[in-house]
């Protein structure tokens, strides 16, 4: 009974956590040359369930607009494009520093595995093309990839922010923290107390801010999205 549905930057999170990045320095499936099968398969199952639900709830002629993180045709994804340093490399450096600082061990250094997946354009399309039941109910009106430059970095580089390098770091880094803090924290051993975990996390974010302060112009988080419009078939 829904005429119009919208989702922005939400459906990359997985309903179950394969955690296959643990014991590797990759942290995220998008950083792998070949998508790891556990994350890829879970993402396909979740996308199928998402489309089935939208097909069921939309009225004939109703539309669903999905703007979701993707890995685009150039291989770019959130925080890793053709501009500036890779946010993921910066994450890795800042996390590795914790071991250099004697705060974590090797198991924890390799213990981070993000429970989300940036689908490619083909993977989005396969959700309909590979499922006859969904294809009978939904059609794709349009799909396109877009890169949106990091607004924090763009404003800083333009000189309009009037911020010092450290002020920029303290302004920008928290936007990466909001969605990643819990995942990094989960890489720490369960035997640690909550207070100890938070102390380590505080140092991790300080490591990242210190890195950004050294050369703020190259640090940002470009957005890479797929913009998809679905319509319920009459």
N, C-alpha and C positions, 0 to 999 in steps of 0.2 A: 504493500500500500504506500510505497515511497515513490515520489516523483523525481527527486533529485538528491543524490548523495555525493559527499566530498570527503576525501581523505588526503591529508598532507603529511608526508614524511613520517609515516607510522608503520607501514606494513613490511618493513625490512626486518623487524624483530621476529625471531622464530618462536613458535609455540613450545618447542622442546629444544633442549640445548645439547647438540652432539659433542661440543667441546673438543673437537679434533685438532684444534690449534695448540692444545697443551703439549708440552715437550718439544715445541718448536718456537722460533723467534718471530713467527709471522703475525701472531695475535688475531688477525682477521682473514677470513677466506679470500677477500678481494686482493690481498697481497700475494697470494699464491699464483704461480704461473698457470697452474691448472686448478680449477675449482675443486676443493676437497669433496668427495662424494657424500659424506654424511650431511654436510651443510647444504649442498646442492639439492639432495633428495628431500630434506626436510623443508627447504624453501619451496620446492615444487608442490609438495603435499599441502603446505599452508596456502599457497596461491590458489590451488584448486578449491580448497575449502572457502577461501575468501570470495572467489567468483561464484561458487555455488550459492553462497548466502546472498550475494547481491542479486543474482538471477532470480532467486526466490522472492525477495522483498520488493523489487522494483515493479511498478505498474508497466504495462505495455507502452513503449515510447519514453519511459523514464530513463534518466541518464545518471551514470556514476563517473565522477571525475577523480582519478587517482594520480596524485603527484608523489612519486616515491623515489627514494635514492636508488641509483643504478650504477652499473659499471658500463660506461658508454663505449661506442665503437672505436674510440681512440685509446681505450683502456684506462680512462680517467674515472675516479670515484671520489667520494667525499674526502676532502683534505689532501688529495693527491692528483694534481693536474699538471699543466705545462707552466704554471706560474709559481715561483717560490719553492720553499722546501716542503717536503712531504710531511704532513702532520703526523703520519704514522711512524716515520723515521724519527721524528722528534719525540713522540711517545716512547718509542723503543729506547732511544738514547737516555731519556729521563728515567725510565724504569731500570735500565742497566746500571745507571749511576747508583741506584740504591744498593746494588751488590758491591760496587766499588766502595761505597760508604759504610759497608759492613752491616747493612740493615736487613737484607734479605739473602737467602741462599740460592743456589742454582735451580733447585726445584721451583722456587717461587718466581725466579727470573723468567722461567719458561712456562709459568702456570696461568698465563692470561689467554683466554679464548673468548672472543666477542660472540654473543648469541644472536647475531643478525647476519643478513646476507644481502648483498647488492646484486639484484638480478640484472641480466643483460636484456636488451630489447627482444632478442629471440626467446629468452626464457619467459618474458611477459606474454609474448604472442603464443607460445606453446600451451599456455593455460587454456586457451580456446581451441587452437588448432589440433591439439591432441586429445580433446574430450568432446565427443559428438553431442552428449547431452547438454553441455554448457554452450556449445556452438549453436544449438537449436534455440537457445534463449537469449544469448548476448551476442552483440557484434561490436567490433572496434570501429569507432568513428574516426579516431585519429590517434597517432602515437608519435612523439618526438622527444629527442634528448636535448637538454640544455645545460650549460654550465653558467652558474651565477657566481660572480667573483665575491670573495669575502668582503662584506661591508666594513668590517673593522679595519682590515688592511687597506682597503681602498681609501677610507677616510684618513687613516694615518699617513699614507703615502702622499695624499693630496696636500697635506699640511694643515688641514682644516680642524683636526682634532685638538691641536695645541697641547699634545701630551708628550712627556719625556719618554724615552725608551722603556724605562721601568713602569711608568704609568700605563703605557700601552700594553705591556705584558700583563699587568694586573687587571686590565680591562678586557683583553682578548681571551686569555687562558680560561677564565671561568665559563665561557660559552662552550668549551670543549669538555669541561668538568661535569656539567649538568647531566650528560647522558652516558658518561664513561666511568665515573668515579666508582660506582658499585661493582662494575666488571673488573676493574683493576684490583679493587679491594678483595674480591672473591678469589683472586690468585694467591692471596696470602694464606698461610697455614691456619687451619681451624683451631689449632692449639694456642694461637695468639689471642690475647684479650682484645676486646673491642677498642679499648684505649690505646693499646700498642699498635693495632692496625691503623687507627686514625692518625697516630703520630707518624707512622711510616708514609701514609698517604699525604700528609701535610708536606713532608719532605719531597715526595714525588712531584707535587704541584710546584713546589719551590724550585726544584730542578728544571722544570719546564719553563717557568717564568724567567729564571736566570738565563736559560738558553735563548729565549725570545728577546730578552733585553740586549744581548750582544749584537743582534742584527735584526731589529724588528721589521724591517721592510720586506723580509722574505718569509715571514711567518703569518699564516692565515688559515682559513678553512673554507676553500671554495666548495660550493654546493653543486652536485651533479645529479640531476633528476631526470626521470622519464615522466612525461606528461601524457596521460592516457585518458581517453574519453570512451566510455562504454555506453551502449544503448540497449534497452530491453526490446527484443524483437516482438512485433505485434502478434 
